[in-house]
Amino acid sequence: MATRQSPRSNTRSSQALLPSEPLERKIALVAGATRGAGRGTAIALGEVGATVYCTGRSTRERRSEYDRPETIEETAELVTAAGGVGIPVAVDHLDPEQVRRLVQRIDDEQGRLDVLVNDIWGGEKLIEWETPLWEHDLAGGLRMVHLSVDTHLITSHFALPLLIRNPGGLVVEMTDGTAEYNAKNFRLSVFYDLVKSAMLRLAFSQAKELAPHGCTAVALTPGWMRSEMMLEHFGVTEENWRDAAVPHFVAISESPRFVGRAVAALAADPDVHRRNGGSFSSGELAREYGFTDVDGSQPDCWRYMVEVQDRGLPADSAGYR
């Protein structure tokens, strides 16, 4: 798995253009850090020295409805192994009281919050591809909305008062698709499309409210990510993902660490406020900040999607990674 690969092993790293451990005194909360982009982000923040509170519902004692082996304890251990300090906290972000207690704990232990990454999702098993609204399972669709929208609102509600105590705080709303791409393309189903568009707008609206406090909110999307579930779906691992019988996946996919390094680059940028309210992709920010994926490449998935995959052209990564 990519998350078990040594963060110091790649020849070109996210730290190439960043000072050594630029976030060593920074406190981050990655909400939804059990697996996928959340885990990749937590580890990437650990690579640059941050203290990271890793939250989720899956622990070594109890699994969430996903019923998967990844746990928040494992994520926290990977953060610490990468060079930061990982702190696992079991939290259901649909429960306001649990989130309130989480933020109170961070305040009690650290007295500040510098980075909030809203990565809670939980909807993979609820997606019904290209199913009309009137045929889509209503309970499943509404559950997707609650897991993906309510959780972000609840988390920001409690976390932002701590974050705005100090200028320079950063909020990252993790989504799927840039504002430009999602404005032009229908995403899978009404429920999925609504959820992913809502995250873009949530970043924009929080940016307006954070600006007077000198803080920043952005929306960020990974590309075709080699999450644990995606690798399992294609019957490959992080070690042999190029053997997948899916040409575009082989051409342009990225590890979860790549979008995490985008978060780390944003958090280390002293001029990040110029991006306030914007929508960005991991590949776009890699070109600007100079960080790479774990294999030393810089996959630019969303440009590839528009220029190659959506046009029905054969898979060809030349010029895109």
C-alpha positions in Angstrom: 0.0 0.0 0.0 1.1 3.5 -0.7 0.6 4.6 2.8 3.1 2.1 4.1 5.8 3.3 1.7 8.6 5.3 3.3 7.9 9.0 2.9 11.6 9.7 2.6 12.3 7.2 -0.1 11.4 9.0 -3.3 14.1 10.9 -5.1 12.0 14.0 -5.6 9.7 14.8 -2.7 7.2 17.4 -1.6 10.0 18.9 0.6 12.2 19.8 -2.4 10.9 23.4 -2.5 9.8 23.7 1.1 11.9 24.4 4.2 12.8 21.5 6.4 9.7 20.6 8.5 7.9 23.8 7.8 4.8 22.8 9.8 6.6 21.4 12.9 4.8 23.8 15.2 1.4 23.6 13.4 -1.6 21.7 14.6 -3.9 20.0 12.0 -7.2 18.2 12.1 -7.8 15.8 9.3 -11.5 14.9 9.7 -12.0 11.6 7.9 -8.4 10.3 8.1 -9.1 6.6 8.1 -8.3 5.8 4.5 -8.0 7.3 1.0 -7.3 11.0 0.7 -7.7 11.6 4.4 -5.0 9.1 5.3 -2.8 10.4 2.5 -3.2 14.0 3.7 -2.5 13.1 7.3 0.7 11.3 6.4 1.8 14.2 4.0 1.3 16.7 6.9 3.4 14.4 9.0 6.2 14.4 6.4 6.6 18.1 7.1 6.4 17.9 10.8 2.8 18.7 11.7 0.9 17.4 14.7 -2.2 15.7 13.2 -5.4 14.8 14.9 -6.7 11.8 12.8 -10.4 11.2 13.1 -12.8 8.7 11.8 -15.2 5.9 12.9 -13.1 2.8 12.2 -10.8 1.8 15.1 -9.0 -1.4 16.1 -11.9 -2.1 18.4 -14.8 -1.3 16.2 -15.4 -0.9 12.4 -17.7 1.5 10.8 -20.4 0.5 8.3 -17.6 0.3 5.7 -16.4 -2.9 7.4 -12.9 -2.4 6.2 -9.5 -3.1 8.0 -8.1 0.5 7.9 -8.2 2.3 11.2 -7.5 5.7 12.6 -4.8 4.3 14.9 -2.9 2.9 11.9 -3.2 6.3 10.2 -1.8 8.1 13.3 1.1 5.6 13.5 1.9 6.3 9.8 1.9 10.1 10.5 4.4 9.7 13.4 6.6 7.4 11.3 6.6 10.0 8.5 8.1 12.6 11.0 5.1 14.3 12.6 2.9 13.5 15.6 -0.2 11.4 14.9 -3.1 11.4 17.4 -6.1 9.1 16.7 -9.5 10.2 17.9 -12.6 8.2 17.3 -15.3 10.6 16.1 -18.6 10.3 14.3 -18.8 13.7 12.6 -22.6 13.5 12.3 -22.7 13.8 16.1 -22.3 17.4 17.2 -21.4 16.5 20.7 -18.6 14.2 19.7 -17.2 17.0 17.4 -17.5 19.6 20.1 -15.5 17.3 22.5 -12.9 16.7 19.8 -12.3 20.5 19.3 -12.3 21.1 23.1 -9.6 18.4 23.4 -7.5 20.0 20.7 -7.9 23.4 22.5 -7.0 21.8 25.9 -4.0 20.0 24.5 -2.7 22.5 21.9 -4.4 25.8 22.4 -4.7 26.3 18.7 -5.7 24.9 15.3 -3.8 25.8 12.2 -5.2 23.5 9.5 -8.6 21.9 9.1 -9.1 19.3 6.4 -12.7 18.4 5.9 -12.4 15.0 4.1 -15.3 13.2 5.6 -17.1 11.3 2.8 -18.4 7.8 3.5 -20.4 7.4 0.3 -18.6 4.9 -1.9 -21.1 2.1 -1.1 -24.1 4.4 -1.6 -23.3 5.5 -5.2 -25.7 4.3 -7.9 -24.0 5.2 -11.2 -26.1 7.1 -13.7 -29.4 6.2 -11.9 -32.2 8.8 -12.3 -33.2 10.6 -9.1 -36.6 8.9 -9.1 -35.0 5.4 -9.4 -32.1 6.0 -7.0 -32.5 4.5 -3.5 -33.8 7.5 -1.5 -32.4 6.4 1.9 -29.0 5.7 0.4 -28.9 9.1 -1.4 -30.0 11.0 1.6 -27.4 9.1 3.7 -24.8 10.2 1.2 -25.8 13.8 1.6 -25.8 13.6 5.4 -22.4 11.9 5.5 -20.8 14.3 3.1 -22.4 17.7 3.8 -23.8 17.7 7.3 -20.5 16.3 8.7 -18.5 19.2 7.1 -20.8 21.8 8.4 -20.8 20.4 11.9 -17.0 20.1 12.0 -16.5 23.6 10.7 -19.1 25.0 13.1 -17.1 23.8 16.1 -13.5 24.0 14.7 -13.5 27.5 13.2 -13.7 29.4 16.4 -10.4 27.8 17.4 -8.9 28.2 14.0 -9.6 31.9 13.7 -7.8 32.7 17.0 -4.6 33.1 15.0 -4.3 34.6 11.5 -3.1 32.2 8.8 -5.4 29.3 9.5 -6.3 27.1 6.5 -9.5 25.1 5.8 -9.4 22.6 3.0 -12.7 21.1 1.7 -11.9 17.9 -0.1 -14.1 17.1 -3.0 -14.2 15.4 -6.4 -13.7 17.7 -9.4 -12.7 21.3 -9.8 -15.3 24.1 -9.9 -14.7 24.5 -13.6 -15.1 20.8 -14.4 -18.1 20.2 -12.3 -19.9 23.3 -13.6 -19.8 21.7 -17.1 -20.2 18.0 -16.3 -22.9 16.0 -14.6 -21.3 13.8 -11.9 -22.8 10.3 -11.8 -26.1 11.0 -10.1 -28.1 13.8 -8.6 -27.0 12.9 -5.1 -23.3 12.6 -5.9 -23.3 15.7 -8.1 -25.0 17.7 -5.3 -22.6 16.5 -2.7 -19.4 17.3 -4.7 -20.7 20.7 -5.8 -21.7 21.5 -2.3 -18.1 21.1 -1.1 -17.0 23.6 -3.7 -19.6 26.2 -2.6 -18.8 25.5 1.1 -15.2 26.4 0.6 -16.2 29.6 -1.2 -18.7 30.6 1.5 -16.3 29.8 4.4 -13.7 31.9 2.6 -15.9 34.9 2.8 -16.4 34.5 6.5 -12.8 33.7 7.3 -11.2 36.5 5.3 -11.7 39.2 8.1 -9.8 36.9 10.4 -6.9 36.5 8.1 -7.7 32.9 7.4 -8.2 30.9 4.2 -10.6 28.3 2.8 -10.1 26.4 -0.5 -11.6 23.4 -2.2 -9.2 20.7 -3.3 -9.7 17.6 -5.5 -7.4 14.6 -6.0 -7.4 13.0 -9.5 -8.1 9.4 -10.1 -6.8 8.2 -6.8 -5.4 4.8 -5.9 -7.3 4.5 -2.7 -7.4 1.2 -0.8 -10.9 0.6 -2.2 -10.0 1.5 -5.7 -6.9 -0.8 -5.7 -9.0 -3.6 -4.4 -11.7 -3.0 -7.0 -9.2 -3.3 -9.8 -7.5 -6.3 -8.2 -4.1 -4.7 -7.8 -1.9 -3.2 -5.0 0.2 0.0 -4.8 3.2 -2.2 -5.7 1.7 -3.5 -9.0 -1.1 -0.9 -9.9 0.4 -0.6 -13.4 -0.9 -4.1 -14.1 -4.5 -3.0 -13.8 -6.5 -3.7 -17.0 -7.8 -0.2 -17.1 -5.7 1.9 -19.5 -6.7 5.4 -18.3 -6.2 4.4 -14.6 -2.7 3.2 -15.4 -2.0 6.3 -17.4 -3.0 9.0 -14.9 -3.9 7.6 -11.4 -2.2 9.0 -8.3 -1.6 7.9 -4.8 -3.5 9.4 -1.8 -0.2 11.0 -0.7 -0.2 13.3 -3.8 -3.3 15.3 -2.8 -1.9 15.2 0.8 1.2 16.9 -0.4 -1.0 19.5 -2.1 -2.5 20.3 1.4 1.0 20.4 2.9 2.2 22.8 0.2 -0.8 25.1 0.8 -0.3 25.0 4.6 3.4 26.0 4.2 2.7 28.8 1.8 2.9 32.2 3.6 0.9 33.8 0.8 -1.8 31.1 0.7 -4.5 33.7 1.3 -4.3 34.8 -2.4 -6.1 31.5 -3.1 -9.0 32.2 -0.7 -12.2 30.7 -2.0 -10.6 29.0 -4.9 -10.9 25.5 -6.3 -7.7 23.5 -7.1 -6.5 20.1 -8.1 -3.5 18.1 -6.9 -2.0 18.1 -10.3 -2.4 21.9 -10.8 -0.8 22.6 -7.4 2.0 20.2 -8.1 3.1 22.2 -11.1 3.0 25.4 -9.1 4.7 24.2 -5.8 7.0 21.5 -7.3 6.0 18.5 -5.1 5.6 15.1 -6.6 3.8 11.8 -6.0 5.5 8.9 -4.2 6.9 7.7 -7.6 8.4 11.1 -8.5 5.7 11.9 -11.1 3.3 14.8 -11.2 0.0 13.4 -12.7 -2.3 16.1 -13.9 -5.6 14.1 -14.0 -8.2 16.8 -14.6 -6.4 18.3 -17.6 -6.0 14.7 -18.8 -9.7 14.1 -18.3 -10.7 17.0 -20.4 -8.1 16.6 -23.1 -7.9 12.8 -23.4 -10.4 10.6 -21.6 -13.5 12.7 -22.1 -12.7 13.0 -25.8 -12.6 9.3 -26.1 -8.9 9.2 -27.1 -6.6 6.3 -26.3 -4.9 6.3 -22.9 -1.6 8.2 -23.2 0.1 9.8 -20.2 2.7 11.7 -22.3 2.7 15.3 -21.2 0.3 14.6 -18.2 2.6 13.2 -15.6 
